[in-house]
Amino acid sequence: MRILVIEDDPILSHHLQVQLTEAGNQVQVATTAKEGFYQATNYPIDVAIIDIGLPDLDGISLIKSLRQAEVKTPLLILTARLTWQDKVEASTQVQMITLLSHFKKKSLSQGSMPSCVAVADLFAQ
């Protein structure tokens, strides 16, 4: 699976890249919304994992821009925001959403990633 991780935290993006690669995926990392938008619109990807708190643009706005650019790829939101209000706000901003928070290495195993993508696919329809 070709995965684009759009995350500005170097430690988190490194761990995601290593763990997802170890699970047999091809992983690209972008550290800004601008870079992530470029990669998502110019290179084939199967799924993107997007941080809400990017330095140049929030993740929800990036998702809106990707959808306006007709990127149909499943998009997963990565967030440490714990309040239900944050999650409801995010879910009302996009048609398709899956929220991941406080994940563990085990949850990113090859066995669980396809189920996340499958959930995202259901919301995309």
GIJOHU-V329902 format. One record per residue. PSI is psi in radians with two decimals (999 if undefined). OMEGA is omega in radians with two decimals (999 if undefined). D_LAST is the distance of its C-alpha to the last C-alpha in whole Angstrom. Layout:
psi=[PSI,PSI]
omega=[OMEGA,OMEGA]
d_last=[D_LAST,D_LAST]
//
This chain:
psi=[2.41,2.00,2.31,2.12,2.12,1.70,2.25,-0.28,2.03,-0.61,-0.82,-0.79,-0.63,-0.83,-0.72,-0.80,-0.81,-0.85,-0.72,-0.59,-0.75,-0.48,0.06,0.22,2.77,2.14,2.28,2.55,2.34,2.47,-0.06,2.82,-0.69,-0.82,-0.71,-0.72,-0.77,-0.85,-0.72,-0.49,-0.17,-0.21,2.53,2.28,2.71,-0.47,2.62,2.43,2.08,2.21,2.47,-0.63,1.15,2.70,-0.53,-0.32,2.47,2.71,-0.57,-0.75,-0.66,-0.76,-0.75,-0.76,-0.71,-0.72,-0.65,-0.53,0.15,0.55,2.03,-0.01,2.45,2.39,2.22,2.41,2.28,2.13,2.53,0.01,2.17,-0.30,2.56,-0.49,-0.73,-0.74,-0.68,-0.75,-0.79,-0.74,-0.38,-0.20,-0.35,2.66,-0.64,2.25,2.47,2.23,2.28,2.20,2.55,0.91,2.82,2.82,-0.71,-0.62,-0.23,0.24,2.86,-0.57,-0.54,-0.44,-0.78,-0.58,-0.63,-0.77,-0.69,-0.70,-0.76,-0.71,-0.68,-0.74,-0.50,-0.40,999]
omega=[3.11,-3.04,3.02,3.08,3.11,-2.99,-3.09,3.13,-3.04,-3.13,-3.14,-3.14,3.10,-3.13,3.08,-3.12,-3.13,-3.06,3.13,3.08,3.10,3.12,3.05,-3.13,2.98,-3.01,3.00,3.14,3.00,-3.08,3.08,3.08,-3.14,3.13,3.12,3.10,3.14,-3.11,-3.10,-3.11,-3.09,-3.12,3.14,3.05,3.11,3.14,3.04,3.05,-2.97,3.04,3.10,-3.03,3.10,-3.04,-3.04,-3.11,3.13,-3.07,3.13,3.10,3.09,3.13,3.09,3.13,3.12,3.12,3.08,3.09,3.10,3.00,-3.05,-3.11,3.02,-3.12,3.12,3.11,3.07,-3.10,3.01,3.11,-2.98,-3.05,3.12,3.12,3.10,-3.10,3.10,3.12,-3.14,-3.07,3.11,-3.10,-3.11,-3.13,-3.06,-3.12,2.94,-3.11,3.07,3.07,3.12,-3.13,3.07,-3.13,-3.13,-3.10,3.13,-3.13,-3.12,-3.12,-3.05,-3.12,3.12,3.13,3.06,-3.14,3.13,3.08,3.12,3.11,3.13,-3.14,-3.09,-3.05,999]
d_last=[20,21,20,21,22,23,26,29,31,33,34,30,29,31,31,27,28,31,29,26,28,30,27,27,24,25,25,26,27,27,29,28,25,26,27,23,22,24,23,20,20,23,22,20,18,16,15,17,19,20,22,22,26,27,30,29,26,24,21,19,20,20,16,16,18,16,13,16,17,14,14,10,11,10,13,15,17,21,23,26,26,27,27,24,24,23,20,19,20,18,15,16,16,12,9,8,11,14,17,20,24,27,26,28,29,28,25,24,25,24,23,21,19,17,16,15,13,11,10,9,7,6,5,4,0]
//
